[in-house]
């Protein structure tokens, strides 16, 4: 999502008042509402079992424990967070592996026509690599989701070995999003009482040193001003980072995190909310609150990974009651864009657009078998707006 897209979001109306700096106080009453999406209803599942709107199609690009076609790489178990990076005339899609002991991340390289030309492992022998985030300098931050998890900086093209970044804190990491304007990295924490953090590198572009801060706000605040305070001991031992600062605001199960043009959006699966942090005004508000959806209307449940398109649409993974990908328009309407019938014991993970915005990558973490070894990674093509 670029700056023009976010300006469209801010000006689009009540559904996106949460993104407009002058309308944050009324955000709870104006959160996104269910409605008709820009692409129409979903069709019956295609030959790959993916239900999409008319004009869209899917292909399988990788399956867990199977050799990626045309390469020598066996795709990892439990594919999770992902992102795309320009690479020559093509691009690279990076995907995490949310498994213990043998986690990490792998990369698929595509040529200009979308053909896979190589695949490689870019991070090995780490634990529960869940989500993460791309940096402006072209690296992938792979986040470990366990009590003393770290952020690992990786190079999608494999040009350098991955490096752990302990200064970014040791906690149950979920996702990361870079804010080049304030030169910070936002971080979510997947705990029932998890916090929302930001990391201030001593030098932008170098994550080896800096200050970890935690967001402070009243315990029940859903909108209004916030402050930030340094975390005294980012190592998180013997006292967890989320318990070191008085007044740190707890969020119920932090998940996906996405930044664009002064706003950081993040999801909390425990209460099915999508939050918006206004980095300019240092305020929070809600973009989606199930309690604000009229009775009988479709509210999102199990919100997870989040990404955006060049048009300004947001794509939000939903894990319950079955894996789906929802679309929130700049006008504040949300609807189903993709559904995976038969994958009820799985999750939608890793949504990311190719650099030209024409292809969307997404995974079913545990496939139709509900097992980490049955993960499937898809490519979606069609008439995406913008």
C-alpha positions as CSV (number, residue, x, y, z in Angstrom):
1,X,0.0,0.0,0.0
2,X,1.6,3.3,-1.0
3,X,1.0,6.8,0.3
4,X,-1.6,7.6,-2.3
5,X,-3.5,4.5,-1.3
6,X,-3.5,5.5,2.3
7,X,-4.7,9.0,1.4
8,X,-7.6,7.2,-0.4
9,X,-8.2,5.2,2.8
10,X,-8.2,8.3,4.9
11,X,-10.6,10.1,2.7
12,X,-12.9,7.3,1.8
13,X,-15.5,7.7,4.5
14,X,-16.7,6.4,7.9
15,X,-15.4,2.9,7.4
16,X,-11.8,4.2,7.4
17,X,-12.1,7.1,9.8
18,X,-9.7,5.1,12.0
19,X,-7.0,5.9,9.4
20,X,-7.6,9.6,9.4
21,X,-5.6,11.6,11.9
22,X,-8.5,14.0,12.7
23,X,-11.1,11.2,13.3
24,X,-9.4,8.8,15.7
25,X,-11.7,9.6,18.6
26,X,-14.7,8.1,16.8
27,X,-12.9,5.1,15.4
28,X,-14.7,2.5,17.6
29,X,-18.1,3.5,16.1
30,X,-16.8,3.5,12.5
31,X,-14.8,0.3,12.2
32,X,-14.9,-1.7,8.9
33,X,-18.2,-3.4,8.2
34,X,-19.1,-6.5,6.1
35,X,-20.4,-5.9,2.6
36,X,-20.0,-6.6,-1.1
37,X,-16.3,-6.9,-2.2
38,X,-14.9,-5.4,-5.4
39,X,-14.5,-8.8,-7.1
40,X,-17.9,-10.3,-6.3
41,X,-18.8,-13.6,-4.6
42,X,-16.6,-16.6,-4.4
43,X,-17.0,-19.4,-7.0
44,X,-16.9,-23.1,-6.3
45,X,-13.4,-24.3,-5.4
46,X,-11.0,-24.8,-8.4
47,X,-9.0,-27.9,-9.1
48,X,-6.6,-26.9,-6.3
49,X,-9.4,-26.6,-3.8
50,X,-9.2,-22.8,-3.7
51,X,-12.4,-20.8,-3.8
52,X,-11.9,-17.4,-5.5
53,X,-13.9,-14.7,-7.3
54,X,-14.6,-14.9,-11.0
55,X,-11.5,-14.1,-13.1
56,X,-9.0,-15.4,-10.5
57,X,-7.1,-18.7,-10.6
58,X,-4.6,-20.5,-8.4
59,X,-1.6,-22.7,-8.9
60,X,0.4,-24.7,-6.4
61,X,4.0,-23.6,-6.3
62,X,5.3,-25.7,-3.4
63,X,4.2,-28.5,-1.1
64,X,5.8,-29.4,2.2
65,X,8.3,-32.3,1.9
66,X,8.1,-32.3,-1.8
67,X,10.8,-31.1,-4.2
68,X,9.9,-27.7,-5.6
69,X,9.5,-28.3,-9.4
70,X,12.7,-27.4,-11.4
71,X,14.8,-27.2,-8.2
72,X,16.5,-29.5,-5.7
73,X,14.9,-28.1,-2.6
74,X,12.4,-29.9,-0.5
75,X,9.8,-27.3,0.7
76,X,9.7,-26.8,4.4
77,X,7.0,-27.9,6.8
78,X,4.4,-25.5,8.2
79,X,4.8,-22.6,5.8
80,X,4.0,-19.4,7.6
81,X,4.8,-15.7,7.2
82,X,6.1,-14.5,3.9
83,X,7.1,-11.5,1.7
84,X,8.2,-10.8,-1.9
85,X,11.4,-9.0,-3.0
86,X,12.5,-7.7,-6.4
87,X,15.3,-9.9,-7.9
88,X,16.7,-9.0,-11.3
89,X,13.9,-9.2,-13.8
90,X,11.8,-11.3,-11.4
91,X,11.2,-11.7,-7.7
92,X,11.7,-13.9,-4.7
93,X,9.0,-15.1,-2.3
94,X,10.3,-15.9,1.2
95,X,8.4,-18.2,3.5
96,X,9.0,-19.1,7.2
97,X,8.7,-22.6,8.7
98,X,6.8,-22.7,12.0
99,X,8.4,-25.9,13.4
100,X,10.6,-26.4,16.4
101,X,14.3,-27.3,16.1
102,X,14.1,-27.4,12.3
103,X,12.4,-24.1,11.6
104,X,13.9,-21.3,9.5
105,X,12.9,-19.9,6.1
106,X,13.1,-20.8,2.4
107,X,13.0,-18.8,-0.8
108,X,11.4,-19.3,-4.2
109,X,13.0,-17.3,-7.1
110,X,10.8,-16.5,-10.1
111,X,11.8,-15.1,-13.5
112,X,9.8,-12.3,-15.2
113,X,7.3,-14.8,-16.6
114,X,6.6,-16.2,-13.2
115,X,8.5,-19.5,-13.7
116,X,10.4,-20.8,-10.7
117,X,14.1,-20.8,-11.5
118,X,15.6,-21.7,-8.2
119,X,14.8,-22.4,-4.5
120,X,17.0,-22.3,-1.4
121,X,17.0,-22.5,2.3
122,X,18.0,-19.1,3.8
123,X,17.6,-19.8,7.5
124,X,18.2,-23.2,9.3
125,X,17.9,-24.8,12.7
126,X,15.8,-22.1,14.4
127,X,12.5,-22.5,16.3
128,X,8.9,-21.8,15.4
129,X,9.6,-19.1,12.8
130,X,6.1,-17.7,12.5
131,X,5.7,-14.3,10.8
132,X,8.2,-11.5,10.3
133,X,8.6,-8.6,7.9
134,X,10.6,-7.1,5.1
135,X,13.1,-4.3,5.5
136,X,13.6,-1.3,3.2
137,X,17.1,-2.5,2.5
138,X,15.8,-5.8,1.2
139,X,16.2,-8.3,4.0
140,X,13.6,-10.6,5.6
141,X,13.1,-10.5,9.4
142,X,12.1,-14.0,10.5
143,X,10.6,-14.1,13.9
144,X,10.6,-17.0,16.4
145,X,7.4,-17.6,18.3
146,X,8.4,-19.0,21.6
147,X,9.2,-17.5,25.1
148,X,12.8,-16.6,24.3
149,X,12.5,-16.3,20.5
150,X,14.6,-13.9,18.5
151,X,14.4,-12.0,15.3
152,X,16.7,-13.4,12.6
153,X,17.7,-11.1,9.7
154,X,18.0,-13.1,6.5
155,X,19.0,-12.3,2.9
156,X,16.4,-13.6,0.4
157,X,19.0,-14.2,-2.4
158,X,21.2,-16.1,0.0
159,X,24.1,-13.7,-0.5
160,X,24.8,-13.6,3.2
161,X,24.2,-16.0,6.1
162,X,21.3,-15.2,8.4
163,X,22.1,-13.2,11.6
164,X,20.3,-13.2,15.0
165,X,19.3,-9.7,16.2
166,X,19.1,-10.1,20.0
167,X,18.9,-6.3,20.6
168,X,15.3,-6.6,19.2
169,X,14.3,-8.5,22.2
170,X,13.8,-12.1,23.3
171,X,10.1,-12.9,23.6
172,X,7.3,-14.7,21.8
173,X,7.8,-12.8,18.5
174,X,5.1,-12.9,15.8
175,X,5.5,-10.2,13.1
176,X,7.6,-7.1,12.3
177,X,7.0,-4.0,10.2
178,X,9.5,-1.3,9.3
179,X,8.7,2.4,9.5
180,X,11.4,4.2,7.5
181,X,10.0,7.6,8.3
182,X,10.6,7.3,12.1
183,X,13.4,4.7,11.5
184,X,11.9,2.1,13.8
185,X,10.7,-1.5,13.5
186,X,7.3,-2.4,15.1
187,X,7.0,-5.9,16.7
188,X,4.0,-7.9,17.8
189,X,4.0,-10.5,20.6
190,X,1.8,-13.6,20.5
191,X,0.7,-14.0,24.1
192,X,-2.7,-13.4,25.7
193,X,-1.0,-10.6,27.6
194,X,1.5,-9.7,24.8
195,X,2.7,-6.2,24.1
196,X,3.3,-4.0,21.1
197,X,6.9,-2.9,20.7
198,X,9.1,-0.8,18.5
199,X,12.9,-1.1,18.0
200,X,15.0,2.0,17.5
201,X,18.3,1.0,15.8
202,X,21.3,3.1,16.7
203,X,21.8,3.4,13.0
204,X,19.0,2.8,10.5
205,X,19.8,-0.2,8.3
206,X,21.8,-1.9,11.1
207,X,19.8,-3.9,13.5
208,X,22.7,-5.1,15.6
209,X,22.2,-2.4,18.3
210,X,19.5,-0.1,19.5
211,X,16.7,0.5,22.0
212,X,13.6,-1.7,22.4
213,X,10.5,0.2,23.6
214,X,7.0,-0.9,24.6
215,X,3.7,0.9,24.0
216,X,2.0,2.3,27.2
217,X,-1.7,3.1,27.4
218,X,-4.6,2.4,29.8
219,X,-5.3,-1.3,30.1
220,X,-8.7,-1.1,28.5
221,X,-7.9,1.6,25.9
222,X,-9.1,1.0,22.4
223,X,-8.5,4.5,21.1
224,X,-6.5,7.5,22.1
225,X,-3.0,8.7,22.8
226,X,-0.2,6.4,23.8
227,X,3.4,6.7,25.0
228,X,6.5,4.6,24.7
229,X,9.0,3.5,27.3
230,X,12.3,1.6,27.0
231,X,12.4,-2.1,28.0
232,X,15.2,-2.3,30.6
233,X,16.3,-5.8,29.8
234,X,15.5,-6.9,26.2
235,X,17.0,-10.3,27.0
236,X,13.8,-11.1,28.8
237,X,15.4,-13.2,31.6
238,X,14.6,-13.6,34.4
239,X,11.7,-11.2,33.8
240,X,9.8,-11.3,30.6
241,X,9.9,-8.1,28.5
242,X,6.1,-7.6,28.7
243,X,6.3,-7.4,32.5
244,X,9.2,-5.0,32.9
245,X,7.4,-1.6,32.3
246,X,4.6,-0.3,34.4
247,X,1.6,0.7,32.3
248,X,2.6,-1.4,29.2
249,X,-0.6,-2.1,27.2
250,X,-1.4,-5.8,26.9
251,X,-2.9,-7.0,23.6
252,X,-4.6,-10.4,23.3
253,X,-2.5,-12.5,21.0
254,X,-0.6,-10.1,18.7
255,X,-0.3,-11.5,15.1
256,X,0.2,-9.8,11.8
257,X,1.8,-6.4,11.4
258,X,1.8,-4.1,8.4
259,X,3.1,-0.5,7.9
260,X,2.3,2.1,5.3
261,X,2.6,5.9,5.2
262,X,2.4,6.7,8.9
263,X,0.1,3.9,10.0
264,X,1.0,0.5,11.5
265,X,-1.8,-2.0,11.4
266,X,-1.7,-5.1,13.6
267,X,-4.0,-7.9,14.4
268,X,-4.9,-9.6,17.7
269,X,-6.3,-13.1,17.3
270,X,-7.5,-13.4,20.9
271,X,-10.2,-10.8,20.5
272,X,-10.5,-10.8,16.7
273,X,-9.5,-7.1,16.4
274,X,-7.5,-5.1,13.9
275,X,-5.7,-2.2,15.4
276,X,-4.3,1.0,13.8
277,X,-1.4,2.9,15.3
278,X,-1.0,6.4,14.0
279,X,2.7,6.9,14.2
280,X,2.4,10.6,13.5
281,X,-0.1,11.4,16.2
282,X,1.0,8.5,18.5
283,X,-2.5,7.2,18.9
284,X,-4.2,3.9,18.6
285,X,-7.7,3.0,17.3
286,X,-9.6,0.0,15.9
287,X,-9.9,-0.8,12.2
288,X,-12.0,-3.8,12.9
289,X,-13.9,-4.7,16.1
290,X,-16.4,-7.6,16.0
291,X,-18.5,-5.9,18.7
292,X,-19.1,-3.0,16.2
293,X,-20.5,-5.4,13.5
294,X,-24.3,-5.4,13.5
295,X,-25.9,-8.5,15.0
296,X,-26.1,-11.2,12.4
297,X,-23.4,-9.6,10.2
298,X,-20.2,-11.4,9.3
299,X,-17.4,-10.5,11.7
300,X,-13.8,-11.6,11.2
301,X,-12.6,-14.4,13.6
302,X,-9.0,-15.6,14.2
303,X,-7.4,-12.6,12.4
304,X,-3.8,-13.3,11.6
305,X,-1.4,-12.2,8.9
306,X,-2.1,-8.9,7.1
307,X,-0.8,-7.3,4.0
308,X,-1.8,-4.6,1.5
309,X,-2.1,-4.0,-2.2
310,X,-1.1,-1.0,-4.3
311,X,-4.8,-0.1,-4.7
312,X,-5.1,0.4,-0.9
313,X,-6.9,-2.8,-0.2
314,X,-5.9,-4.7,2.9
315,X,-5.8,-8.5,2.9
316,X,-6.3,-10.2,6.3
317,X,-5.9,-13.9,7.0
318,X,-8.7,-15.4,9.0
319,X,-8.3,-18.8,10.7
320,X,-11.8,-19.5,12.1
321,X,-14.1,-21.2,11.4
322,X,-12.0,-22.2,8.4
323,X,-9.0,-20.7,6.5
324,X,-10.0,-17.6,4.5
325,X,-8.5,-14.4,3.2
326,X,-10.6,-11.3,3.7
327,X,-10.3,-8.0,1.8
328,X,-10.9,-4.6,3.4
329,X,-11.5,-1.8,0.8
330,X,-10.4,1.8,1.2
331,X,-14.2,2.4,1.7
332,X,-14.1,0.4,4.9
333,X,-16.0,-2.7,3.6
334,X,-14.7,-6.2,4.2
335,X,-15.6,-9.4,2.4
336,X,-14.2,-12.9,1.6
337,X,-11.6,-12.9,-1.2
338,X,-10.3,-16.5,-0.8
339,X,-11.4,-19.6,1.0
340,X,-10.0,-23.1,1.5
341,X,-12.8,-25.6,2.1
342,X,-11.4,-28.8,3.5
343,X,-8.5,-27.1,5.3
344,X,-10.4,-26.6,8.6
345,X,-7.5,-27.7,10.7
346,X,-5.1,-25.4,9.0
347,X,-4.4,-21.6,8.8
348,X,-4.0,-19.1,6.0
349,X,-0.4,-17.8,6.2
350,X,2.1,-15.6,4.4
351,X,0.0,-13.4,2.1
352,X,2.3,-11.3,-0.1
353,X,2.1,-9.6,-3.5
354,X,4.8,-9.8,-6.1
355,X,6.5,-6.5,-6.7
356,X,4.3,-5.7,-9.8
357,X,1.1,-6.4,-7.7
358,X,-0.1,-9.0,-10.2
359,X,0.4,-12.2,-8.2
360,X,-0.5,-13.0,-4.6
361,X,1.2,-15.7,-2.6
362,X,-0.4,-17.5,0.3
363,X,0.0,-20.8,2.1
364,X,-2.2,-23.3,3.9
365,X,0.0,-24.1,6.8
366,X,-1.2,-27.6,7.5
367,X,-3.2,-28.4,4.3
368,X,-6.1,-30.7,4.2
369,X,-4.5,-33.2,6.5
370,X,-4.1,-30.7,9.4
371,X,-0.4,-31.7,9.7
372,X,2.7,-29.5,9.4
373,X,4.1,-31.9,6.8
374,X,1.0,-31.2,4.5
375,X,1.5,-27.5,4.0
376,X,0.7,-26.0,0.6
377,X,1.9,-22.7,-1.0
378,X,-0.3,-21.1,-3.7
379,X,0.0,-18.4,-6.2
380,X,-3.1,-16.4,-7.1
381,X,-3.4,-14.5,-10.3
382,X,-6.3,-12.4,-11.7
383,X,-7.6,-8.8,-12.3
384,X,-6.2,-7.3,-9.1
385,X,-7.1,-3.6,-8.8
386,X,-4.4,-1.0,-9.4
